[in-house]
Amino acid sequence: MWTLSLSTPQKIGVVLYGFAMGVAAFAATAVFGFALGFGIAFLPDGWLNLGETGAWVPFIALMYGIDVGIIVGLVVWGWICINGLRKQPDEKIV
């Protein structure tokens, strides 16, 4: 069945929405890494002996969270753009 393609403003909107969701996924992943590192840093010394590096664990986890967040953000952005720009047929009313 014939369908109308998306207009240019709609395509731009899909790409910008995907970008916004990708940035949100990136930020959430980085903050989660920092929070996880913060929680690990304050474990009692009997559970995990971090020595003097215990104070740096949140920042180390944030660094790795940023790396993982970039990948997650790009995947989310691509996923939204691919699904939003895909031509979909009209729904059939049964």
Backbone as JSON Lines, residues from 0, in Angstrom:
{"i":0,"aa":"M","n":[0.84,-1.17,0.0],"ca":[0.0,0.0,0.0],"c":[0.89,1.23,0.0]}
{"i":1,"aa":"W","n":[0.48,2.28,-0.68],"ca":[1.25,3.48,-0.82],"c":[1.19,4.3,0.46]}
{"i":2,"aa":"T","n":[2.36,4.8,0.91],"ca":[2.4,5.64,2.1],"c":[3.16,6.91,1.79]}
{"i":3,"aa":"L","n":[2.85,7.97,2.5],"ca":[3.57,9.22,2.36],"c":[4.89,9.13,3.11]}
{"i":4,"aa":"S","n":[5.93,9.69,2.53],"ca":[7.2,9.71,3.23],"c":[7.21,10.88,4.23]}
{"i":5,"aa":"L","n":[8.13,10.82,5.16],"ca":[8.23,11.88,6.16],"c":[8.74,13.16,5.5]}
{"i":6,"aa":"S","n":[8.23,14.28,5.98],"ca":[8.71,15.56,5.47],"c":[10.07,15.88,6.12]}
{"i":7,"aa":"T","n":[10.76,16.87,5.58],"ca":[12.07,17.24,6.1],"c":[12.01,17.69,7.56]}
{"i":8,"aa":"P","n":[11.06,18.51,7.99],"ca":[11.0,18.87,9.41],"c":[10.74,17.65,10.32]}
{"i":9,"aa":"Q","n":[9.95,16.7,9.84],"ca":[9.71,15.49,10.64],"c":[10.99,14.67,10.77]}
{"i":10,"aa":"K","n":[11.76,14.58,9.7],"ca":[13.03,13.84,9.76],"c":[14.0,14.52,10.71]}
{"i":11,"aa":"I","n":[14.07,15.85,10.64],"ca":[14.94,16.58,11.55],"c":[14.49,16.38,12.99]}
{"i":12,"aa":"G","n":[13.19,16.37,13.21],"ca":[12.65,16.13,14.55],"c":[13.0,14.76,15.08]}
{"i":13,"aa":"V","n":[12.94,13.75,14.23],"ca":[13.29,12.38,14.64],"c":[14.77,12.31,15.03]}
{"i":14,"aa":"V","n":[15.62,12.93,14.22],"ca":[17.06,12.89,14.49],"c":[17.38,13.67,15.77]}
{"i":15,"aa":"L","n":[16.77,14.83,15.97],"ca":[17.02,15.61,17.19],"c":[16.48,14.91,18.43]}
{"i":16,"aa":"Y","n":[15.32,14.26,18.3],"ca":[14.78,13.49,19.42],"c":[15.7,12.33,19.77]}
{"i":17,"aa":"G","n":[16.2,11.65,18.75],"ca":[17.14,10.56,18.98],"c":[18.41,11.05,19.64]}
{"i":18,"aa":"F","n":[18.9,12.23,19.21],"ca":[20.09,12.81,19.82],"c":[19.86,13.13,21.29]}
{"i":19,"aa":"A","n":[18.69,13.71,21.6],"ca":[18.37,14.06,22.99],"c":[18.29,12.8,23.86]}
{"i":20,"aa":"M","n":[17.69,11.75,23.34],"ca":[17.6,10.51,24.11],"c":[18.98,9.85,24.25]}
{"i":21,"aa":"G","n":[19.83,9.98,23.23],"ca":[21.19,9.45,23.31],"c":[22.0,10.18,24.37]}
{"i":22,"aa":"V","n":[21.86,11.51,24.43],"ca":[22.56,12.29,25.46],"c":[22.04,11.92,26.84]}
{"i":23,"aa":"A","n":[20.74,11.72,26.97],"ca":[20.16,11.32,28.26],"c":[20.67,9.94,28.68]}
{"i":24,"aa":"A","n":[20.77,9.02,27.74],"ca":[21.3,7.68,28.06],"c":[22.77,7.77,28.45]}
{"i":25,"aa":"F","n":[23.54,8.62,27.76],"ca":[24.94,8.83,28.1],"c":[25.06,9.36,29.53]}
{"i":26,"aa":"A","n":[24.29,10.39,29.86],"ca":[24.36,11.01,31.18],"c":[23.94,10.03,32.27]}
{"i":27,"aa":"A","n":[22.89,9.27,32.01],"ca":[22.42,8.3,33.01],"c":[23.47,7.21,33.25]}
{"i":28,"aa":"T","n":[24.13,6.76,32.2],"ca":[25.16,5.73,32.35],"c":[26.35,6.26,33.13]}
{"i":29,"aa":"A","n":[26.78,7.49,32.83],"ca":[27.92,8.08,33.54],"c":[27.59,8.32,35.02]}
{"i":30,"aa":"V","n":[26.4,8.83,35.3],"ca":[26.0,9.06,36.69],"c":[25.87,7.74,37.44]}
{"i":31,"aa":"F","n":[25.35,6.72,36.78],"ca":[25.25,5.41,37.42],"c":[26.63,4.87,37.76]}
{"i":32,"aa":"G","n":[27.6,5.04,36.86],"ca":[28.96,4.59,37.15],"c":[29.55,5.32,38.34]}
{"i":33,"aa":"F","n":[29.33,6.64,38.41],"ca":[29.84,7.41,39.55],"c":[29.17,6.96,40.85]}
{"i":34,"aa":"A","n":[27.86,6.76,40.82],"ca":[27.14,6.33,42.02],"c":[27.59,4.94,42.46]}
{"i":35,"aa":"L","n":[27.83,4.06,41.51],"ca":[28.32,2.73,41.84],"c":[29.71,2.81,42.48]}
{"i":36,"aa":"G","n":[30.58,3.63,41.91],"ca":[31.91,3.82,42.5],"c":[31.83,4.46,43.87]}
{"i":37,"aa":"F","n":[30.92,5.39,44.04],"ca":[30.74,6.04,45.34],"c":[30.29,5.02,46.38]}
{"i":38,"aa":"G","n":[29.38,4.13,45.99],"ca":[28.92,3.09,46.91],"c":[30.02,2.1,47.26]}
{"i":39,"aa":"I","n":[30.84,1.75,46.28],"ca":[31.95,0.82,46.53],"c":[33.0,1.46,47.43]}
{"i":40,"aa":"A","n":[33.23,2.76,47.27],"ca":[34.25,3.46,48.06],"c":[33.91,3.48,49.54]}
{"i":41,"aa":"F","n":[32.63,3.45,49.86],"ca":[32.23,3.53,51.26],"c":[31.85,2.19,51.87]}
{"i":42,"aa":"L","n":[32.23,1.11,51.21],"ca":[32.05,-0.2,51.83],"c":[33.01,-0.32,53.01]}
{"i":43,"aa":"P","n":[32.63,-1.08,54.02],"ca":[33.56,-1.27,55.14],"c":[34.86,-1.92,54.67]}
{"i":44,"aa":"D","n":[35.96,-1.62,55.34],"ca":[37.27,-2.11,54.92],"c":[37.37,-3.63,54.99]}
{"i":45,"aa":"G","n":[36.56,-4.27,55.78],"ca":[36.61,-5.73,55.87],"c":[36.08,-6.41,54.61]}
{"i":46,"aa":"W","n":[35.2,-5.72,53.86],"ca":[34.6,-6.32,52.68],"c":[35.5,-6.22,51.46]}
{"i":47,"aa":"L","n":[36.1,-5.05,51.3],"ca":[36.93,-4.79,50.12],"c":[38.04,-3.83,50.54]}
{"i":48,"aa":"N","n":[39.27,-4.31,50.53],"ca":[40.38,-3.49,50.97],"c":[40.91,-2.68,49.78]}
{"i":49,"aa":"L","n":[40.55,-1.4,49.73],"ca":[40.96,-0.54,48.63],"c":[42.21,0.27,48.97]}
{"i":50,"aa":"G","n":[42.56,0.33,50.22],"ca":[43.73,1.09,50.63],"c":[43.51,2.58,50.4]}
{"i":51,"aa":"E","n":[44.56,3.26,49.93],"ca":[44.46,4.7,49.7],"c":[43.73,5.04,48.41]}
{"i":52,"aa":"T","n":[43.48,4.06,47.57],"ca":[42.79,4.34,46.3],"c":[41.27,4.41,46.47]}
{"i":53,"aa":"G","n":[40.78,4.13,47.67],"ca":[39.34,4.13,47.89],"c":[38.68,5.47,47.59]}
{"i":54,"aa":"A","n":[39.42,6.56,47.81],"ca":[38.85,7.88,47.56],"c":[38.72,8.16,46.06]}
{"i":55,"aa":"W","n":[39.49,7.46,45.23],"ca":[39.47,7.7,43.79],"c":[38.51,6.77,43.04]}
{"i":56,"aa":"V","n":[37.92,5.82,43.71],"ca":[37.05,4.86,43.04],"c":[35.87,5.53,42.34]}
{"i":57,"aa":"P","n":[35.19,6.52,42.94],"ca":[34.08,7.16,42.2],"c":[34.53,7.81,40.89]}
{"i":58,"aa":"F","n":[35.69,8.42,40.89],"ca":[36.18,9.09,39.68],"c":[36.65,8.09,38.63]}
{"i":59,"aa":"I","n":[37.23,6.99,39.09],"ca":[37.62,5.93,38.15],"c":[36.37,5.31,37.52]}
{"i":60,"aa":"A","n":[35.36,5.08,38.34],"ca":[34.1,4.52,37.82],"c":[33.42,5.52,36.88]}
{"i":61,"aa":"L","n":[33.54,6.81,37.17],"ca":[32.98,7.83,36.28],"c":[33.69,7.81,34.93]}
{"i":62,"aa":"M","n":[35.01,7.64,34.94],"ca":[35.76,7.57,33.68],"c":[35.27,6.4,32.83]}
{"i":63,"aa":"Y","n":[35.14,5.24,33.45],"ca":[34.66,4.08,32.7],"c":[33.18,4.23,32.34]}
{"i":64,"aa":"G","n":[32.41,4.89,33.2],"ca":[31.0,5.15,32.89],"c":[30.84,6.06,31.69]}
{"i":65,"aa":"I","n":[31.75,7.02,31.53],"ca":[31.71,7.9,30.37],"c":[32.02,7.11,29.1]}
{"i":66,"aa":"D","n":[33.01,6.23,29.17],"ca":[33.35,5.41,28.01],"c":[32.18,4.53,27.58]}
{"i":67,"aa":"V","n":[31.58,3.86,28.54],"ca":[30.44,3.0,28.24],"c":[29.24,3.85,27.83]}
{"i":68,"aa":"G","n":[29.08,5.02,28.44],"ca":[27.96,5.9,28.13],"c":[27.99,6.41,26.71]}
{"i":69,"aa":"I","n":[29.19,6.66,26.17],"ca":[29.3,7.1,24.78],"c":[28.75,6.01,23.85]}
{"i":70,"aa":"I","n":[29.13,4.78,24.12],"ca":[28.66,3.66,23.28],"c":[27.15,3.49,23.43]}
{"i":71,"aa":"V","n":[26.65,3.53,24.66],"ca":[25.21,3.36,24.9],"c":[24.43,4.51,24.25]}
{"i":72,"aa":"G","n":[24.92,5.74,24.37],"ca":[24.24,6.88,23.77],"c":[24.18,6.8,22.27]}
{"i":73,"aa":"L","n":[25.28,6.36,21.63],"ca":[25.27,6.21,20.18],"c":[24.32,5.11,19.72]}
{"i":74,"aa":"V","n":[24.26,4.02,20.49],"ca":[23.34,2.93,20.14],"c":[21.89,3.4,20.27]}
{"i":75,"aa":"V","n":[21.57,4.12,21.33],"ca":[20.21,4.62,21.52],"c":[19.85,5.6,20.41]}
{"i":76,"aa":"W","n":[20.75,6.51,20.08],"ca":[20.51,7.48,19.01],"c":[20.27,6.77,17.68]}
{"i":77,"aa":"G","n":[21.12,5.81,17.36],"ca":[20.95,5.07,16.11],"c":[19.65,4.28,16.08]}
{"i":78,"aa":"W","n":[19.32,3.65,17.19],"ca":[18.1,2.85,17.26],"c":[16.86,3.71,17.03]}
{"i":79,"aa":"I","n":[16.81,4.88,17.67],"ca":[15.66,5.76,17.51],"c":[15.6,6.31,16.09]}
{"i":80,"aa":"C","n":[16.75,6.68,15.53],"ca":[16.75,7.22,14.16],"c":[16.34,6.16,13.15]}
{"i":81,"aa":"I","n":[16.83,4.95,13.3],"ca":[16.48,3.89,12.35],"c":[14.99,3.59,12.42]}
{"i":82,"aa":"N","n":[14.46,3.45,13.63],"ca":[13.04,3.12,13.76],"c":[12.14,4.29,13.41]}
{"i":83,"aa":"G","n":[12.58,5.52,13.67],"ca":[11.76,6.69,13.38],"c":[11.72,7.04,11.91]}
{"i":84,"aa":"L","n":[12.81,6.75,11.19],"ca":[12.88,7.11,9.77],"c":[12.44,5.98,8.85]}
{"i":85,"aa":"R","n":[12.19,4.82,9.42],"ca":[11.74,3.69,8.61],"c":[10.35,3.96,8.07]}
{"i":86,"aa":"K","n":[10.14,3.62,6.83],"ca":[8.82,3.77,6.22],"c":[7.91,2.68,6.75]}
{"i":87,"aa":"Q","n":[6.8,3.05,7.31],"ca":[5.87,2.07,7.85],"c":[4.56,2.15,7.08]}
{"i":88,"aa":"P","n":[4.0,1.01,6.74],"ca":[2.72,1.02,6.01],"c":[1.58,1.47,6.91]}
{"i":89,"aa":"D","n":[0.51,1.93,6.27],"ca":[-0.67,2.33,7.03],"c":[-1.25,1.13,7.75]}
{"i":90,"aa":"E","n":[-1.86,1.42,8.91],"ca":[-2.48,0.34,9.66],"c":[-3.81,-0.03,9.0]}
{"i":91,"aa":"K","n":[-4.04,-1.32,8.97],"ca":[-5.3,-1.79,8.38],"c":[-6.36,-1.84,9.48]}
{"i":92,"aa":"I","n":[-7.51,-1.34,9.17],"ca":[-8.63,-1.41,10.12],"c":[-9.42,-2.67,9.79]}
{"i":93,"aa":"V","n":[-9.52,-3.53,10.78],"ca":[-10.2,-4.81,10.56],"c":[-11.6,-4.74,11.07]}
